[in-house]
Each structure stands twice: as structure tokens, then as C-alpha cells.
């Protein structure tokens, strides 16, 4: 019974650290790499399966496509960055 809960949790959520590892693994193992998803899943760890890694990649592609098509507004980071700089100057 513990293994089923482990596989459910491993496929459902990705931590910030796992996402960073996932991005690094994608850079290391391109689409021509044999057993790409197995290698990526092993690199990420945390019980992720090759299928988990492949599905995560497909969701990432969908997100990028939505952003590029204008379906998702891009946040205005420059305003936020300017406010951060202003606050930093006030502390010095």
C-alpha cells in the first residue's frame, strides 16, 4: 500500500528542486539521447518514473505554447525590479 501512495505523490507534484534538476537534465539529455526519459527521471530522483518525466515535459511544452500564443499574460517584472532597487537604495 505504501508503494501506491509513493507513486501517486511522485507523479503528482514536482518540488522547486526537482524542477531545477529537470531543467538541467533536459539540457544534458537532448531528444536524440537513448533512453532519455529514464535518464531524466533518474537524474531528478524522488521516485519519478520515465513516464512522469515525459508527461512533465509535455505540460511544459503546452505552457510555453500558451505563453507564446498570448493566452497567458507575461508579468511586468521591470516594475517589480525597479521597486526592489528603490527599496534597496533606501536602506543604504
C-alpha positions in Angstrom: 0.0 0.0 0.0 2.9 2.4 0.7 4.2 2.0 -2.8 0.9 3.1 -4.4 0.9 6.3 -2.3 4.5 6.9 -3.2 3.9 6.6 -6.9 0.8 8.9 -6.7 2.8 11.6 -4.9 5.8 11.2 -7.2 3.8 11.7 -10.3 1.5 14.5 -9.0 3.9 17.1 -7.5 7.2 18.5 -8.5 9.2 20.4 -6.0 11.2 23.5 -6.9 14.4 21.5 -6.6 13.0 18.7 -8.8 12.1 21.3 -11.4 15.6 22.7 -11.4 17.0 19.2 -11.7 14.5 18.5 -14.5 15.7 21.6 -16.4 19.3 20.6 -16.0 18.5 17.1 -17.2 16.7 18.4 -20.3 19.9 20.3 -21.2 22.1 17.2 -20.6 19.9 14.7 -22.4 18.6 16.0 -25.7 15.9 14.3 -27.7 18.4 12.1 -29.5 19.6 10.6 -26.3 18.8 6.9 -26.0 16.5 6.1 -23.0 16.1 9.9 -22.5 13.2 9.8 -20.1 14.7 7.0 -18.0 17.9 9.1 -17.6 16.0 12.3 -16.8 13.8 10.5 -14.2 16.9 9.0 -12.6 18.6 12.4 -12.5 15.6 14.1 -10.9 15.1 11.3 -8.4 12.3 11.4 -5.9 10.7 8.4 -7.3 9.9 10.0 -10.6 9.2 7.5 -13.4 10.2 7.9 -17.0 6.5 8.4 -17.8 6.3 11.2 -15.1 9.3 12.9 -16.7 7.8 12.7 -20.2 4.4 14.0 -19.0 6.1 16.8 -17.2 7.9 17.8 -20.4 4.6 17.7 -22.4 3.0 20.0 -19.8 6.0 22.3 -20.1 5.6 22.5 -23.9 1.9 23.2 -23.5 2.7 26.1 -21.1 5.3 27.5 -23.4 2.9 27.3 -26.3 0.2 29.2 -24.3 2.6 31.9 -23.4 3.9 32.3 -26.9 0.4 32.4 -28.3 -0.6 35.2 -25.9 -3.0 33.1 -23.9 -1.0 33.8 -20.7 -0.1 37.4 -19.9 3.6 38.0 -19.2 4.1 39.6 -15.8 5.7 43.1 -15.7 8.9 42.3 -13.9 10.6 45.6 -14.7 8.2 47.5 -12.4 8.9 45.0 -9.7 12.6 45.2 -10.2 12.6 49.0 -10.1 10.7 48.9 -6.8 13.3 46.4 -5.4 16.1 48.7 -6.4 14.4 51.7 -4.9 13.9 49.9 -1.6 17.5 48.7 -1.6 18.8 52.3 -2.1 16.7 53.5 0.8 18.5 51.0 3.1 22.0 52.2 2.2 
